Amino acid sequence: MYKDWWKVLGSVLVLYATVAGFLNSVPKLPILHESIRNLYFHVPMWFSMIILFGVSVFHSIKYLLSSNPTNDLKAVESVNVGIVFGVLGIVTGAVWAKYTWGQAWSFDVKQNFAAIALLLYFAYLVLRNAIDEEQKRAKISAIYNIFAFPMMVVLLFVLPRLSDSLHPGNGGNPGFNSYDLDSRMRTVFYPACLGWILIGYWIYTLKFRVRALDKTTTL
């Protein structure tokens, strides 16, 4: 049981962040109003996605070094869960945009690049399904995965800063700071980020174990 402490921690943090996120007071800001509570859900989704994609790259590198199929399996399952969190990030962002920008998808530069970054990983899954030979599929997918990660980072954190954007922290639009993300929100926001990252990693480990059992059964 002591080995599962991080699972318990993740569950407790997500439960706390969800309850406190709806019940705690937030800064009274123009335009944002109560919608700022979405910060506790929208941003942690993206952080979890990035961590999971990073885990996938780690296992892709390990596969190229060892040719161990287990590493390839871990890489693809991490991407699968990361994509789910990425989709949740886009959906929660679209809901937030609807109430603050007037429409769910305004083709803001941040929205566009986030969608492109996610498509990179959908392409990773398509690539895997297009190759039948197992070792060839694993090797080509690992190489693609290693290059996709820095491209995703550029799309999410570099290019949006070079253009005008409604999104906080991009194109001259200030990010969340002491003016809006005050101490009340930080006590919920940081636990939410850590909690969702741990839950995402937990889901990835479960999917890997199920996939590994299925593969063992079919052999």
C-alpha positions in Angstrom: 0.0 0.0 0.0 2.8 2.4 0.8 3.9 2.2 -2.9 0.6 3.7 -3.9 0.9 6.9 -1.8 1.1 9.1 -4.9 -2.2 7.7 -6.2 -3.9 8.6 -2.9 -2.2 12.0 -3.0 -3.4 12.7 -6.5 -7.0 11.7 -5.7 -7.0 13.8 -2.6 -5.6 16.8 -4.4 -8.0 16.6 -7.3 -11.0 16.2 -4.9 -9.8 19.2 -2.8 -9.1 21.3 -5.9 -12.6 20.5 -7.3 -14.5 21.3 -4.2 -12.4 24.4 -3.3 -12.4 25.5 -6.9 -16.2 25.9 -6.8 -16.6 27.0 -3.2 -13.6 29.3 -2.4 -13.8 33.0 -3.2 -12.0 34.4 -6.3 -10.9 37.9 -7.3 -13.7 40.1 -8.7 -12.3 40.9 -12.1 -14.0 42.5 -15.1 -14.8 40.2 -18.0 -13.5 37.0 -16.2 -15.9 37.2 -13.2 -16.6 33.7 -11.9 -15.2 32.0 -15.1 -11.8 32.4 -13.6 -12.5 29.2 -11.7 -11.9 27.4 -14.9 -8.2 28.1 -14.3 -8.3 25.2 -11.8 -9.3 22.8 -14.6 -8.1 24.2 -18.0 -4.4 24.8 -17.2 -3.9 21.5 -15.2 -5.1 19.6 -18.3 -2.4 21.1 -20.4 0.3 20.6 -17.8 -0.8 16.9 -17.5 -0.7 16.5 -21.2 2.9 17.9 -21.5 4.1 15.7 -18.7 2.6 12.6 -20.3 4.1 13.5 -23.7 7.4 14.0 -21.9 7.1 10.5 -20.4 6.4 9.2 -23.8 9.5 10.7 -25.3 11.6 9.2 -22.4 10.4 5.7 -23.3 10.8 6.3 -27.0 14.5 7.2 -26.3 14.8 4.1 -24.1 13.3 2.0 -26.9 15.9 3.2 -29.5 18.6 2.4 -27.0 17.4 -1.0 -26.0 14.8 -2.2 -28.6 12.7 -3.4 -25.7 9.0 -3.6 -26.9 7.9 -2.7 -23.4 9.3 0.8 -23.8 7.4 1.2 -27.1 4.2 0.1 -25.4 4.7 2.6 -22.6 5.4 5.4 -25.1 2.2 4.8 -27.1 0.0 4.5 -24.0 1.4 7.7 -22.5 0.6 9.5 -25.8 -3.0 8.0 -25.7 -3.6 9.4 -22.2 -1.8 12.7 -23.0 -4.1 13.2 -26.0 -7.2 12.8 -23.8 -5.9 15.5 -21.5 -5.1 17.7 -24.5 -8.6 17.4 -25.8 -9.9 18.2 -22.3 -7.6 21.3 -22.3 -9.1 22.5 -25.6 -12.7 21.8 -24.5 -12.3 23.6 -21.2 -10.5 26.5 -23.0 -13.3 26.7 -25.6 -15.9 26.9 -22.8 -13.9 29.6 -21.0 -13.5 31.5 -24.3 -17.2 31.4 -24.9 -17.9 33.4 -21.7 -14.9 35.8 -21.9 -14.2 36.3 -25.6 -17.7 35.8 -26.9 -17.2 32.7 -28.9 -15.8 29.2 -28.2 -13.3 29.3 -31.1 -12.1 32.7 -32.3 -9.1 31.3 -34.2 -6.9 33.0 -31.6 -3.2 32.2 -32.3 -3.0 30.3 -29.1 -6.0 28.2 -29.9 -4.7 27.5 -33.4 -1.3 26.4 -32.3 -2.7 24.3 -29.5 -4.8 22.5 -32.0 -1.9 22.0 -34.3 0.2 20.7 -31.4 -2.4 18.1 -30.6 -2.7 17.1 -34.3 1.0 16.2 -34.2 0.2 13.5 -31.7 -2.9 12.3 -33.6 -0.5 11.9 -36.6 1.7 9.8 -34.3 -1.1 7.4 -33.8 -2.0 7.4 -37.5 1.6 6.6 -38.3 1.7 3.7 -36.0 -1.5 2.2 -37.5 0.0 2.6 -41.0 3.0 0.3 -40.4 2.4 -3.4 -39.9 5.8 -4.7 -39.1 6.2 -4.3 -35.3 9.9 -3.4 -34.9 9.8 -1.0 -37.9 6.6 0.6 -36.5 8.2 1.0 -33.0 11.4 2.5 -34.4 9.9 5.0 -36.8 7.3 6.0 -34.2 10.0 6.6 -31.6 11.9 8.8 -33.9 8.8 10.8 -34.8 7.9 11.1 -31.1 11.3 12.5 -30.2 10.9 15.3 -32.8 7.3 15.9 -32.1 7.9 16.9 -28.5 10.1 20.0 -29.1 7.8 21.0 -31.9 4.8 20.9 -29.5 6.7 23.0 -27.0 7.5 25.6 -29.7 3.8 25.7 -30.8 2.5 26.1 -27.3 5.1 28.4 -25.7 7.1 30.2 -28.4 5.1 31.0 -31.5 2.0 32.4 -29.7 4.3 35.0 -28.0 5.3 36.4 -31.4 1.8 37.4 -32.4 -1.2 39.3 -30.9 -3.3 37.1 -28.8 -6.3 37.3 -26.4 -4.8 34.5 -24.4 -3.0 35.6 -21.1 0.7 35.4 -21.4 0.9 35.7 -25.2 1.3 38.5 -27.7 1.7 41.2 -25.1 -1.3 40.1 -23.1 -0.1 39.7 -19.5 -0.4 36.3 -17.9 -1.9 35.6 -14.6 0.0 37.4 -11.8 -0.6 38.8 -8.4 -3.4 41.0 -9.8 -5.6 38.0 -10.5 -3.9 34.8 -9.4 -3.8 35.8 -5.7 -2.9 33.7 -2.7 -6.5 32.4 -2.4 -6.3 31.0 -5.9 -2.7 29.7 -5.6 -3.8 27.4 -2.7 -6.1 25.7 -5.1 -4.3 26.1 -8.5 -1.0 24.4 -7.5 -2.6 21.4 -5.8 -4.9 21.1 -8.9 -1.9 21.0 -11.2 -0.1 18.4 -9.2 -3.2 16.3 -8.5 -4.2 16.1 -12.2 -0.6 15.2 -13.2 -0.6 12.4 -10.8 -4.0 11.2 -11.9 -3.0 11.3 -15.5 0.2 9.3 -14.8 -2.0 6.8 -12.8 -4.3 6.4 -15.8 -1.3 5.8 -18.1 0.1 3.1 -15.8 -3.3 1.4 -15.8 -3.6 1.5 -19.6 -0.1 0.1 -20.0 -0.8 -2.8 -17.7 -4.0 -3.6 -19.5 -2.3 -3.4 -22.9 0.6 -5.5 -21.7 -1.8 -8.2 -20.4 -3.7 -8.2 -23.7 -0.4 -8.6 -25.6 0.7 -11.4 -23.3 -2.6 -13.2 -23.8 -2.5 -13.0 -27.6 1.1 -14.4 -27.7 
